Amino acid sequence: MVIRRKFFFLIFFFNFLFARKIIIGNETTETIIFEDKEYLLLNDFIKGLNAKSWFLDGKVFLILNDSFTHEIIIDLEKPVIKINFEEIKIPYPVLKIGDNYFLSLFTCEKILKKLMTTKEKFLFTEEVIVPEITEIKVREKKDTTIIAFYLDSDVYFSTKSSSYLDYEINFQAKSKVSKLPILGYLKDYKIKKEDGFNIKFYLKKECDVRINKEKNVVTLKFLPRLKTGVKLIVLDPGHGGKDPGAIGKKGTKEKDLNLAIARKLKKYLEKMGLEVILTRNSDIFLPLNERTKVANDNKADIFISIHCNSAPRRNSYANGFEVYFLSEARTDWERAVAKAENEVIRYEAQKSEISDDFLSFILADLAQQEFLKESQDLAVAVQDAVCEILNIENRGVKQAGFYVLKDAFMPAILIECGFLSNPNEEVLLRKDWYQEKLAKGIAEGIKRFINKKE
């Protein structure tokens, strides 16, 4: 069957600021604008073509009818498409935002022109969607100034800053808002309504900025700038090599998750201006005393050991995030977790190097008292931040005798990111986006600890 249906496709040959409605076949969708170019959601384009599709090796394959009359291959990594085996280079590669892929309108037009006969034509329409900022709220919460922009539809925006004392955000939207209250860190602001809605904030003192977009709300948070008392953090991805750690029902190995989360956390901390060292950056076995030795030899300011939990079969649906610091266990659960993590000692040749009464000795050492108090404060900050970001129940900070923390002469904590014994949590822990959220939450907790410490 030769394709004879008309493709109705909205195209303007000049830059237009706002997103527009596009009609392809019977599918109506909207464009987004990125770096002055319009893009269309790839899945919507596929639906409009009524094509069969599948993803393989970084490419998406489209078949427009059962007899394979028209075949399209879109490379998701390189600026190349193939139409009926003809390779065509395109100037704009596929754009990936989160889990979604977007094609430039230029590429869409190229594909449609190749597929259509001379009798078929484009339908030009001038229906323009102009998002509107309906309200802007400014409020203070502890040491944070929060500015929330409420919109009536999805919107594209960009940000820039020339220093820690100013921050600018530009929405491709309109707004009747012209006045804001001066609160918290805000010293002044300037609004421009040419080519969209632009607002530049001038700050009373240097701030870090966190931005979040959820549905039709864009939120800016101005926070105290990270102070420089802490410079070096050592991250310890637990287990490794011949020691797999806990293993989930789907075969997930704790050692792999620990390393993946540690690598993501390293990136977040480095963006904060901190130096970060991993005790291991590959699948190798490292004795427990060697892990804290890395921190001590490099004079680290913080040591964090990253793990995933596991519960007995009778408690296989235990779930949640936990942070531990070194102290005497108070509950059977704390003792059980410490025992599970300490069993790595069976892989080490020199088992006798660690005495059974090491904990009472450490706790009696006055030189360690300050580190133990700071470790507890660090644990609380990380526990609270992660639970806020993941929106999960806060199980509270716990304490127990972990071998891996005993020789750390700096604030040190052990993190249990989740339960591999819980089937649902195992699935989550394997997800890249969930690991990113964990890393972001841990980094936020570390930041809070540092600022409070200073």
C-alpha positions as CSV (number, residue, x, y, z in Angstrom):
1,M,0.0,0.0,0.0
2,V,1.5,3.3,-1.0
3,I,1.0,6.1,1.5
4,R,-1.5,8.7,0.2
5,R,-2.7,10.3,3.4
6,K,-1.8,14.0,3.8
7,F,0.4,15.1,6.6
8,F,-0.7,18.3,8.1
9,F,2.3,20.0,9.4
10,L,2.7,23.5,10.9
11,I,5.8,25.3,9.8
12,F,7.0,28.9,9.9
13,F,10.3,29.9,8.3
14,F,11.3,32.4,10.9
15,N,12.1,32.1,14.6
16,F,9.1,32.3,16.8
17,L,9.4,32.7,20.5
18,F,6.6,30.6,21.9
19,A,5.6,26.9,21.5
20,R,3.0,26.2,18.8
21,K,0.5,23.5,18.0
22,I,1.5,21.0,15.3
23,I,-0.8,18.6,13.5
24,I,0.6,15.5,11.9
25,G,-2.0,13.1,10.5
26,N,-4.6,12.9,13.3
27,E,-2.1,13.7,16.0
28,T,-2.0,17.2,17.6
29,T,1.0,18.1,19.7
30,E,3.1,21.1,20.8
31,T,6.6,22.2,20.1
32,I,9.3,23.2,22.5
33,I,12.0,25.7,21.9
34,F,15.6,24.9,22.8
35,E,18.5,27.3,21.9
36,D,16.2,29.2,19.5
37,K,15.1,26.1,17.6
38,E,11.8,24.3,17.7
39,Y,11.6,20.6,18.5
40,L,8.8,18.0,18.5
41,L,8.4,15.0,20.8
42,L,9.7,12.0,18.8
43,N,6.9,9.8,20.2
44,D,4.2,12.3,18.9
45,F,5.9,12.4,15.5
46,I,5.8,8.5,15.3
47,K,2.1,8.5,16.3
48,G,1.3,11.1,13.6
49,L,3.0,9.0,11.0
50,N,1.0,6.0,12.3
51,A,4.3,4.1,12.1
52,K,5.5,0.9,13.7
53,S,8.7,1.6,15.7
54,W,11.4,0.0,17.8
55,F,14.6,1.1,19.5
56,L,17.8,-0.7,19.0
57,D,21.5,0.2,19.5
58,G,21.0,3.9,19.8
59,K,18.6,4.2,16.8
60,V,14.9,4.2,16.3
61,F,13.5,2.3,13.4
62,L,10.2,3.3,11.8
63,I,8.1,1.3,9.3
64,L,5.2,3.1,7.7
65,N,3.3,0.1,6.4
66,D,3.4,-3.6,6.6
67,S,5.1,-4.1,3.2
68,F,8.1,-2.0,4.3
69,T,7.6,0.5,1.5
70,H,8.9,3.3,3.7
71,E,11.6,2.8,6.3
72,I,13.1,5.5,8.4
73,I,16.1,5.2,10.7
74,I,16.8,8.0,13.2
75,D,20.2,7.9,14.9
76,L,19.7,9.1,18.5
77,E,23.4,9.8,19.0
78,K,24.6,11.2,15.7
79,P,23.0,13.9,13.3
80,V,22.1,11.3,10.7
81,I,18.8,9.9,9.4
82,K,18.1,7.2,6.7
83,I,15.0,7.3,4.6
84,N,14.5,4.2,2.4
85,F,18.3,3.5,2.8
86,E,19.3,7.0,1.7
87,E,21.6,8.5,4.4
88,I,20.9,12.2,5.1
89,K,23.0,14.4,7.4
90,I,21.0,16.8,9.5
91,P,22.3,20.0,11.2
92,Y,20.5,19.4,14.5
93,P,21.0,16.1,16.4
94,V,18.2,14.5,18.4
95,L,17.6,16.3,21.7
96,K,17.2,14.2,24.9
97,I,15.5,15.8,27.9
98,G,15.1,13.3,30.7
99,D,13.7,10.1,29.2
100,N,12.2,11.9,26.2
101,Y,13.7,12.4,22.7
102,F,12.9,15.4,20.5
103,L,13.3,16.0,16.7
104,S,14.0,19.4,15.4
105,L,11.3,20.7,13.1
106,F,13.9,20.9,10.4
107,T,14.4,17.1,10.6
108,C,10.6,16.5,10.7
109,E,10.2,18.6,7.6
110,K,13.0,16.8,5.8
111,I,11.4,13.4,6.5
112,L,7.9,14.5,5.5
113,K,9.1,16.0,2.2
114,K,10.9,12.7,1.3
115,L,7.7,10.7,2.0
116,M,5.1,12.9,0.3
117,T,4.2,13.1,-3.4
118,T,4.1,16.4,-5.2
119,K,0.3,16.4,-5.0
120,E,0.4,16.4,-1.2
121,K,0.9,19.6,0.6
122,F,1.6,21.2,4.0
123,L,-1.1,22.9,6.0
124,F,0.1,26.2,7.5
125,T,-1.7,27.4,10.6
126,E,-1.1,30.3,12.9
127,E,-2.3,28.9,16.1
128,V,0.2,30.0,18.7
129,I,0.3,28.9,22.4
130,V,1.5,31.6,24.7
131,P,2.1,30.3,28.2
132,E,1.3,32.8,31.0
133,I,2.8,33.3,34.4
134,T,-0.3,33.7,36.5
135,E,1.3,34.3,39.9
136,I,4.7,34.6,41.5
137,K,5.1,33.9,45.2
138,V,8.1,34.8,47.4
139,R,8.5,33.3,50.8
140,E,11.2,32.5,53.4
141,K,11.9,29.2,55.0
142,K,14.7,28.9,57.6
143,D,17.8,30.0,55.7
144,T,16.2,29.8,52.2
145,T,14.4,32.3,50.0
146,I,11.9,30.5,47.8
147,I,10.4,32.1,44.6
148,A,7.7,30.0,42.8
149,F,6.4,30.8,39.3
150,Y,2.9,29.5,38.6
151,L,2.0,29.0,34.9
152,D,-1.1,28.0,33.0
153,S,0.8,25.6,30.7
154,D,4.2,24.1,30.2
155,V,7.0,26.5,29.3
156,Y,10.6,26.7,28.2
157,F,12.9,28.9,30.2
158,S,16.6,29.6,30.5
159,T,18.8,30.9,33.3
160,K,22.2,32.7,33.7
161,S,24.3,34.3,36.4
162,S,27.4,36.5,36.3
163,S,28.2,36.0,40.0
164,Y,26.9,34.6,43.2
165,L,25.1,38.0,43.8
166,D,22.7,37.9,40.8
167,Y,20.5,35.4,39.1
168,E,18.5,35.8,35.9
169,I,15.6,33.6,34.5
170,N,13.9,34.1,31.2
171,F,10.6,32.5,30.4
172,Q,9.1,32.1,27.0
173,A,5.8,33.3,28.4
174,K,3.8,36.4,29.1
175,S,2.8,37.8,32.5
176,K,0.9,40.6,34.1
177,V,3.0,40.4,37.3
178,S,5.1,43.5,37.7
179,K,5.8,43.7,41.4
180,L,7.3,41.3,44.0
181,P,7.9,41.6,47.7
182,I,11.6,42.1,48.8
183,L,12.2,39.2,51.2
184,G,15.1,37.2,52.5
185,Y,18.2,37.3,50.3
186,L,16.5,39.6,47.7
187,K,18.0,43.1,47.5
188,D,16.3,44.1,44.3
189,Y,15.0,42.8,41.0
190,K,14.4,44.0,37.4
191,I,11.6,42.8,35.1
192,K,11.6,42.9,31.3
193,K,8.7,41.9,29.2
194,E,10.3,42.0,25.8
195,D,10.6,38.7,24.0
196,G,9.0,36.9,26.9
197,F,9.2,37.4,30.6
198,N,12.7,38.1,32.0
199,I,13.5,38.8,35.7
200,K,16.9,39.5,37.2
201,F,17.4,39.1,40.9
202,Y,20.0,41.1,42.8
203,L,21.0,39.5,46.1
204,K,22.1,40.9,49.5
205,K,24.9,38.3,49.8
206,E,26.4,35.5,47.8
207,C,24.0,32.6,47.4
208,D,23.8,29.2,45.8
209,V,20.7,28.6,43.7
210,R,18.6,25.4,43.3
211,I,15.9,25.2,40.6
212,N,13.1,22.8,40.3
213,K,10.3,22.3,37.7
214,E,7.2,20.3,38.5
215,K,4.2,20.3,36.2
216,N,3.4,24.0,35.7
217,V,5.4,25.4,38.6
218,V,9.0,26.6,38.4
219,T,10.7,27.1,41.8
220,L,13.9,29.0,42.6
221,K,15.6,28.5,46.0
222,F,18.3,30.8,47.1
223,L,20.5,29.3,49.8
224,P,23.6,30.3,51.8
225,R,26.7,29.7,49.6
226,L,28.6,26.6,50.6
227,K,31.5,27.6,52.9
228,T,35.0,26.4,52.4
229,G,35.9,24.8,55.7
230,V,35.4,21.4,54.2
231,K,37.4,20.8,51.1
232,L,38.0,17.0,50.6
233,I,35.5,14.2,50.9
234,V,36.3,10.5,50.6
235,L,33.5,8.3,49.3
236,D,33.7,4.6,50.0
237,P,31.5,2.4,47.7
238,G,31.1,-0.6,50.0
239,H,32.1,-4.2,49.0
240,G,33.6,-4.9,45.6
241,G,35.5,-7.7,43.8
242,K,35.2,-11.0,45.5
243,D,32.8,-9.5,48.0
244,P,29.4,-8.8,46.2
245,G,27.6,-7.6,49.3
246,A,23.9,-8.2,49.5
247,I,22.2,-9.7,46.4
248,G,18.6,-9.0,45.4
249,K,16.0,-11.5,44.0
250,K,16.7,-10.1,40.5
251,G,20.4,-10.8,40.9
252,T,21.3,-7.2,41.7
253,K,24.7,-7.0,43.4
254,E,25.1,-4.4,46.1
255,K,28.7,-3.7,45.1
256,D,27.5,-2.5,41.7
257,L,24.8,-0.2,43.1
258,N,27.2,1.3,45.7
259,L,29.7,2.2,43.0
260,A,27.1,3.7,40.7
261,I,25.6,5.9,43.5
262,A,29.1,7.0,44.7
263,R,30.0,8.1,41.1
264,K,26.8,10.2,40.8
265,L,27.4,11.7,44.3
266,K,30.9,12.6,43.3
267,K,29.6,14.7,40.4
268,Y,27.2,16.6,42.7
269,L,29.8,17.3,45.3
270,E,32.3,18.5,42.7
271,K,29.7,20.9,41.3
272,M,29.7,22.3,44.9
273,G,33.4,23.0,44.6
274,L,34.5,20.1,46.7
275,E,37.4,17.7,46.0
276,V,36.3,14.0,46.0
277,I,38.2,10.8,46.2
278,L,36.7,7.3,45.7
279,T,38.2,4.5,47.7
280,R,37.5,2.3,44.6
281,N,36.4,3.3,41.2
282,S,36.1,-0.2,39.7
283,D,35.1,-3.7,40.8
284,I,38.0,-4.5,43.1
285,F,38.2,-5.8,46.6
286,L,39.5,-3.5,49.3
287,P,40.0,-4.5,52.9
288,L,38.1,-2.4,55.5
289,N,41.1,-0.8,57.1
290,E,42.4,0.3,53.7
291,R,39.2,2.3,53.1
292,T,39.6,4.6,56.0
293,K,43.4,4.7,55.3
294,V,42.6,6.4,52.0
295,A,40.7,9.1,54.0
296,N,43.4,9.5,56.7
297,D,46.3,9.5,54.3
298,N,44.7,12.3,52.2
299,K,43.6,14.2,55.3
300,A,39.9,14.1,54.3
301,D,37.4,16.3,56.0
302,I,34.5,13.8,55.7
303,F,34.3,10.0,55.1
304,I,31.2,8.4,53.8
305,S,30.7,4.7,53.2
306,I,27.9,3.8,50.8
307,H,25.9,0.6,51.1
308,C,22.5,-1.0,50.4
309,N,20.6,-2.9,53.0
310,S,19.1,-6.4,53.3
311,A,16.7,-7.9,55.7
312,P,15.9,-11.5,56.7
313,R,13.3,-13.3,54.7
314,R,10.7,-12.9,57.5
315,N,11.1,-9.1,57.1
316,S,11.6,-9.0,53.3
317,Y,9.4,-5.9,52.9
318,A,11.5,-3.7,55.1
319,N,12.3,-0.6,53.2
320,G,13.8,2.9,53.4
321,F,16.9,4.9,53.7
322,E,19.1,4.8,56.8
323,V,22.2,6.6,58.0
324,Y,24.5,5.3,60.7
325,F,27.3,6.8,62.7
326,L,29.8,4.9,64.9
327,S,28.6,4.2,68.4
328,E,27.2,1.4,70.5
329,A,24.1,-0.2,69.0
330,R,20.9,0.4,71.0
331,T,18.6,-2.0,69.2
332,D,18.6,-5.5,67.8
333,W,18.1,-4.1,64.3
334,E,21.2,-1.8,64.6
335,R,23.3,-4.7,65.8
336,A,22.0,-6.9,62.9
337,V,22.9,-4.3,60.3
338,A,26.4,-3.8,61.7
339,K,26.9,-7.6,61.9
340,A,25.9,-7.9,58.2
341,E,28.2,-5.2,57.0
342,N,31.1,-6.3,59.2
343,E,31.0,-9.8,57.7
344,V,33.2,-8.6,54.9
345,I,36.0,-9.3,57.3
346,R,35.8,-13.0,56.3
347,Y,37.3,-12.0,52.9
348,E,40.4,-10.5,54.6
349,A,43.5,-12.4,55.4
350,Q,44.4,-10.7,58.7
351,K,41.2,-11.2,60.6
352,S,43.0,-10.9,64.0
353,E,43.9,-7.2,63.3
354,I,40.5,-6.1,64.5
355,S,39.7,-6.7,68.1
356,D,36.3,-7.5,69.3
357,D,36.4,-4.8,71.9
358,F,37.5,-2.1,69.4
359,L,34.3,0.0,69.9
360,S,34.7,0.5,73.7
361,F,38.3,1.5,73.0
362,I,37.3,4.0,70.4
363,L,34.5,5.5,72.4
364,A,36.9,6.0,75.4
365,D,39.4,7.9,73.2
366,L,38.9,11.6,74.0
367,A,40.5,12.5,70.6
368,Q,37.5,10.8,68.9
369,Q,34.7,12.5,70.9
370,E,34.5,15.5,68.6
371,F,34.4,13.4,65.5
372,L,31.6,11.2,66.9
373,K,29.5,14.2,67.7
374,E,30.1,15.7,64.2
375,S,29.4,12.3,62.7
376,Q,26.0,12.3,64.3
377,D,25.3,15.8,63.1
378,L,26.3,14.8,59.5
379,A,24.1,11.7,59.7
380,V,21.1,13.7,60.8
381,A,21.6,16.3,58.0
382,V,21.9,13.6,55.3
383,Q,19.0,11.5,56.6
384,D,16.7,14.5,56.7
385,A,17.7,15.8,53.2
386,V,17.3,12.5,51.4
387,C,13.9,11.9,53.0
388,E,12.7,15.3,51.9
389,I,13.9,14.9,48.3
390,L,12.6,11.3,47.9
391,N,9.5,12.2,49.9
392,I,9.8,9.0,52.0
393,E,9.3,8.2,55.7
394,N,12.2,9.3,57.9
395,R,13.3,6.2,59.8
396,G,15.7,8.3,61.9
397,V,19.4,8.2,62.3
398,K,20.9,5.0,63.8
399,Q,24.1,4.0,65.5
400,A,26.2,0.8,65.5
401,G,29.7,-0.5,65.6
402,F,30.9,-0.6,62.0
403,Y,34.5,-1.8,61.4
404,V,34.8,0.4,58.3
405,L,34.2,3.6,60.4
406,K,36.5,2.7,63.4
407,D,39.7,4.3,62.1
408,A,38.2,7.4,60.6
409,F,39.8,10.5,62.1
410,M,37.1,12.8,60.7
411,P,33.3,13.0,60.7
412,A,32.3,9.6,59.2
413,I,29.0,7.9,58.4
414,L,27.7,4.8,56.8
415,I,24.7,5.1,54.4
416,E,22.2,2.3,53.6
417,C,20.5,3.5,50.4
418,G,17.7,1.0,50.4
419,F,16.8,-2.7,50.8
420,L,17.8,-5.2,48.1
421,S,15.7,-7.8,50.0
422,N,12.6,-5.7,49.2
423,P,11.5,-6.6,45.5
424,N,10.0,-3.1,45.0
425,E,13.0,-1.3,46.4
426,E,15.4,-3.4,44.4
427,V,13.7,-2.3,41.2
428,L,14.0,1.4,42.3
429,L,17.6,1.1,43.3
430,R,18.4,-0.2,39.8
431,K,16.9,2.9,38.2
432,D,19.3,5.6,37.1
433,W,16.9,8.4,38.0
434,Y,16.4,7.0,41.5
435,Q,20.2,6.8,42.0
436,E,20.4,10.4,40.9
437,K,17.8,11.5,43.4
438,L,19.7,9.6,46.2
439,A,23.0,11.2,45.2
440,K,21.3,14.7,45.1
441,G,19.8,14.2,48.5
442,I,23.1,13.0,50.1
443,A,24.9,16.0,48.6
444,E,22.3,18.3,49.9
445,G,22.7,16.8,53.4
446,I,26.4,17.2,53.2
447,K,26.0,20.9,52.2
448,R,23.7,21.6,55.1
449,F,26.2,20.0,57.5
450,I,29.1,22.1,56.2
451,N,27.1,25.3,56.4
452,K,26.0,24.6,60.0
453,K,29.5,23.5,60.9
454,E,31.0,26.8,59.8
